[in-house]
Every structure is written in C-alpha cells, then in structure tokens.
Amino acid sequence: MSKVKNLGFDSKCVHSGIGEYEHGPVVPPIYQTSTFKFESAQHGGSLFKGEQKGYIYTRMLNPTIEAMEDAIAALENGHKALGCGSGMAAVHTVFSALLSAGDHVVCSEAVYGPTVTLLKTVFSKFGVETTFVDASNLDVIKNAIKPNTKVVYIETPGNPTLAIADLVETAKIAHEGNAQLVVDNTFMSPALQKPLDLGADVVLHSLTKFLNGHADVVGGIVIVKDEETYKHFRKTLNQTGGVIDPFNSFLVHRGLKTLALRMERHCASAQKIAEWLEAHPKIEWVRYPGLKSHPQYDIAQRQHKAQGGMITFEVKGGFSAGEAVMNAVKLSQLAVSLGGVESLIQHPASMTHASMGKEIRETAGITDGLVRLSVGIENVEDIIADLKQALDKV
Ligand code: LCS
C-alpha cells in the first residue's frame, strides 16, 4: 500500500493492494502454489486455530489473491473483499452467507439472467422465497418487504435494461425492514459509483467485466464493511469453494491500474454513441443514463460520477432488424460479456437473459428487439462508422 495517505481515486487504482515483497518488485509476485509450508507442527496447528496470521492453503487465502482483494476493497471504500471464481460465484457466496430456509429475498427484476435463475431454481429448493420487483420504484420495493425478508438485492444500472435504483432510499427501506442491501456494482465499477458510501451493506462484482477490463479473466468479488461479516463470508467461501486463483487475481490487479482511465473513455464514447443512435432515423429507442430520455436521468446524475459504457437500443423493425445489425457489424464483436476494451454487441432475450424466462423478461422490459452494446475504448468515430454501415444494411 502506498505510504501516501488520502490518495485520489486514480492514484488508488495504481497503488492499492501493493505491498513490499522480497527482491523489491513493484507489482505483487504470483504465488502459484496450492499450499504453504508450516515452520513446525505447532505452527500449522496455531494457524488453523487462528492464533496467528499466515497462509495455509490457497482455497483459504493466498497472497496474490489477497493483494487484489485489498485493492478492490480500497476502491469501493470497504473493509475487506473476497475473490471468487466468477461473478456468479460471488452472487452465490453472498446468498449462501446471508440466507437460511424460510427467508425471503426482494430482488430487482433488472439483473443478470442467471442471478434470477439461481434464486428461482437453486435457493428455492432450500426454502428461500424471492419476490422480483421493479427496483426503480421505491413503493414497489417497500410493499414487497415481509417480516422474513433478509436481503434486498439490486443491480443498478440493471443488466440489460439500465433501469436505475435510488441507492440511498433503497438502503433506508431495506434497513427499516431489518434486511441488508446487496448491490451488484458490475455495470458502474467503483470509478463511477460507490454503493457502500450510499448505504449498501454488501457490494459485489463480476470481475470479468470493467474491473479486469481485458476480456481474459472470469472472476468475481464481494466487498464487505466490517470484520465480523468478512469472517463469516470467508468461512462460507472456504466451505463452498468458489475461490478465484492466483494468476487470474494477478491479471485483475493489473487491469485495475487503468480502471479510472478506461472508464473515462468508455463513458465519453458511450455518451456520443447514445446521442448518435437516438438521432438515427432507423432507431426506435435508446436507453443510456446520460440521455435526458432515460426515466431515471435525475438519479443517474446524482448517483454516478459519469454514465458508464453500456447502451441498449431497439432498431425499427424489432428483432429481425436488430439481428441484421448484429450480423453486419465488423468492429463491434458479436459476443456476450461486457466491460472490456473491445466493443461487444449481443441480444439479451436469446442470449444472456434467455434462462430467466419470457414472462419475467417482459415485465422487466427486456423486449425481443433489445440490442445491448458494450462500448469499448476504440476511437469513437470507428465504432459509430461501424454501426452506421450496419444500420445502412437494414
Ligand atoms: N453480475 C452482472 C451484472 C453480470 O453482468 C454478470 C455476467 C454476472 C454478475 C455474472 O458474472 P460472471 O459469472 O459471468 O463473471 N454478465 C454477463 C453478460 O451480460 N454477458 O455475459 C456475462
């Protein structure tokens, strides 16, 4: 960790989680080992009892993983973080740690499809009930809370509709109902939004997206506010086993150094592209938090430092027109995932959100014609020219 206190966010991206290491490397070494030698049998026993700090086994903790976790905890203004094998492993870790049979979850319907499916098909088997709500409507959230509600779970902006929930007010509602507010901050990253500062209890990310930023890692992270929660979550993650590995942690830690810079470009380009699309005669509608037409534009201006790299839109002519655009783009690549340096385009109804089912998809506003664009850091003129030639073919 830097010796300089009170660093700005961009400096923290470069320096957080970096310690002092043998031989003086400026980046953390990759401890590519599954296990660590004890000095003696007594030493090993005492590490297991928690009487002293030290590494035991990589599923339990590893210095390369811990360095990346410390960096992200610092960026989110959290206490500590837990690296997971994927974003879904992070979601699963949080639910496993916080829920028991008989508990109830209020979950935003504007979330990544498999999060809905996890609650509907896995946690329901263990006696956890979920109510899916429009989390951009505070009254709807309030009315969904029951005496046994333990978790209010939101993504904001939500994948893929970009519906925005008011974090300060949602945290108040959750806390009045004795529930915890869990926020998936994947779409914004801590460069643009810090949910813990606004009242959330737990934050999680798919590291696969903006935090790593280079489309070469699958990972997840959970950030918590206090030591007691950290210990409970660490025990849960150790038992359920969905940890990240040292090499992927190293790559994520490397990606973090340019997070602030990358987000600036993602946001600046996405704003221009969203405005260009909105003015295009072949476009039915565009959703982007930086457009005045976004239903929660005012909350977005208050809650986000800038408006992110994700855009959704519908081409006039619905699904078949959208399909034609996806097949015609040459620079933007037709692939799921998001938040990398390269622009990606995909169709949520048949891809990322197919598993959640048509009914909830339609209530959440994920129409069959909705196309999602993850704006990369290429020259914005090139991304627009590519979309133009694709739209010309429709
Ligand atoms: N949370 C959000 C907001 C996501 O977008 C995703 C993945 C996850 C959690 C799960 O993370 P993973 O396990 O994939 O690391 N979203 C994807 C998407 O929109 N396209 O492909 C994956």
Boltz pocket constraint, residues with backbone or C-beta under 6 A from the ligand:
constraints:
  - pocket:
      binder: B
      contacts: [[A, 86], [A, 87], [A, 88], [A, 89], [A, 112], [A, 155], [A, 159], [A, 184], [A, 186], [A, 187], [A, 205], [A, 206], [A, 207], [A, 208], [A, 218], [A, 219], [A, 220], [A, 336], [A, 337], [A, 338], [A, 352]]
      max_distance: 6.0
